[in-house]
Amino acid sequence: MNFDRYSRIFAAVGVMATALGGCGEGGRPELPAATAVASREAPSDEYVIGPMDQLNVFVWRNPELSAKVQVRPDGRITTPLISDMPAVGKTPAMLADDLKLALSEYIKDPIVSVIVENFSGTYSQQVRVVGATEKPASLPYRANMTALDAMIAVGGLSEFASGNRARLVRYDRQTGKQREYKVRLGDLLKNGDISANVRLEPGDVIIIPESMF
């Protein structure tokens, strides 16, 4: 991710923090643990492919048909034997099924998988982790993604992070407003408290402040 993109992310986070600044830290609600959520809710939507995403198309036992491709601005991809396959708006599994159907005209019972190696999708399909972490980043959202998954991806907390003062900013689709939750990342990562692990949703922003001492 380049400097300009980081600047936009931090600017957006600053706006969120200002808008929500009226809420005291102690008054933030906590989300239920990920294990409890997963037991009673259906899996969330998977990542949806966007323009300029980098895809790895793998065709089992047919390396000559496998390819690494970039989704074009027109939303399509081209692979060996297949031209102009629509990709934007599909999950990787959906695109794999479409490629399998197209390839079945040329080979018998193709087995196809699609992996998003580098994404350029909209922020609504990402989870952003900013602040006192080893490598702040935007991550592609995947079904049942948790705070622990996100923190592993960004290398954990930085040396001076105040993990238990972290907060999660989420857009509430029912009210059309942003909500802010307390996230106990210190307990989760340093003490192994699995009850502090919460499930994430597309568009979530995790903000980690530095310790005051």
N, C-alpha and C positions, 0 to 999 in steps of 0.2 A: 504494500500500500504506500503511495507516495505522500509527500509532506502536505500537499494541498488537500488530499482526502482526509488526513488526520486533522487538519485545521477545521474542515467542515464538521467532522464528528465532534470535536471538542466544543466548537461553537454551538452546535445543536444541543449538546449536553449542558452547556452553560445556560442556554435558554430554559431548558427543562428545570435545572436546579433553581433558577431565579423564580420561575413560575410556581415552583413547589416549595419555595423557601419558607412560606408561612407555616408549614407543618413542623412541629418540633420533632427532633430525632427520636425522642422517647415515645412519641405518639404514633410512629409508623407501625402498621400492622405487619405481622409475619405471615408468610405463605405456608401452607401445609407441606410436610416432608414429601419428597418425590415418591417414596414407596407408597404412601397413603394415596396420593393423587393417582398414580398409575393403576391402583387396584380398583378404582371406581370410575375412571374416565377412559374414553376411547383414545387411541393414539392421535396426535395432532397431524396436520398436513405435513407432508414431506417437502423438501426443498423443490422449488419450481425453477426450471432452467430459464435463464435470461439471455439477452443478446450479449455477445462477446465472452460468454463463459467458455472455459477450456474443458473439453470433454475427452475422456479416454474410452473409446469404443473397443471392446474386446470380444472377438468371436472365437469361441472355443474350438481348438484344433484347426483353426484357419488363420494363422498369423498374417497371411497376405491380405486378409480382409479386415484385420484389426487396424485401428488408426487413432492418432491423437488429433482432434480437430477443434477449431474454434467456431462457436456459433456466430454466423454472420449478422450484420446489422438488420438484414431482412428476416432474421429469425430462423434461418435454415442451415443445414449442414450438408456436406458432401463427403461420402466415404467410398471406398472401392466398391464398384457395382451399383451404388445408390447415389443419385444426384438430387439435390434440392429437397431433402427430407425436412419437414417442419419440426422444429425442436422447442422453440420458445413456448412457455405455458405448460409444458409437460414435466412430470417428474422423471427422474432417471429411469425408473422402472417402466413408465409408460413409453418412453422413447425406445427403450430396449425391446419392448413388445412390438412396436411398429417396425423397427429394424429387422427383427426376427421374421415378421410377416413378409417384408420386402425381400429378404435374403432367401426365403424358402422357395422362391422361383428359380434360384440358381444352385442351392445346395440343400441336402436333405437334413431335416430336423436341426437347424442351426440353434446354437445356444449363445445368446448375446447378453452382455452386461455393459452398463454405462456408468462411469464414475465421473463426478464433477471434480476436476483437479484444481481448478482456479476459477473463482466465480466473480461475476461483476453485476450480480443481481441487485434489485432495489433493497433499501434498508429494511423494508417490511418482511424480507425473507432472510434477514440476518440477525445475529445476536452480537451486540457490541460490548466489549469489556474495556473500560478506560480508567485512567488514574494510576494508582500505585500497584502496578503489576509488572512482571518482567518484560512483557512485550504486548502492550495494548493492541487490540486487533478487532476487526469485524470477522465473524465466523459464519459460515453457511449453516442455517438452521436445519436440523434433522429431527425426525419424530422422536419424542420422549427424551429430548436433550435436557440435561440437568446442569445446575450450577457447577458441580464437580467436573463434568465434561468440559465446560467452558474454561474453567480455571486450569485444567491440565493442558488444554490447547494453547493457553497464553503463558505457560511456564510458572504458574502460581503467583503468590504475592511477592512484592518486592520487600527488601530488607526493612523498610520503614513504613510498611503498610499497616493501617489500622483495620484489620479484616472484619472485626465485629461491628464496625461503624459503616460498613458497605451498605449501599442501597440499590434497589432494583426499580427502574422506571418502566412502567408498562402502560400501553394504550388500552383503555377499557372500551371494547367495541360496543358494549351495551349502552354506556353513558356518553360515549364520544369524548371522554376526558382521559387525561393521564393520571395514573395513580403511582404512589411511591411506597415501597415495602422495605422493611429492614431485612438484611441478609447477613447471617452470622458466618462469614467466610473464615474467620479465625478459628472458631470452634470446629468447623468442618475440616479445614486443612491441617491444623496443628494438633487438634485433639481427637480427630477421627469421629466427631459427633455426626452420625449419619442423619439425625433428625434435622440438622441444619442444611441438608441437601434438598434443594427445591427444583421442581421442574420448570423449564423455561418455555417461553412462547416466542414465535417469530416477532421481531421488532423490539425485543427486550434490550434494555441498556443497563449494564451493571457498572456502578460508579464506586471506585474504591479510594477513600481518602488516605492521606498520610497521617501517621501518628503525630500528635502535637509535641511529643517529647523525644 
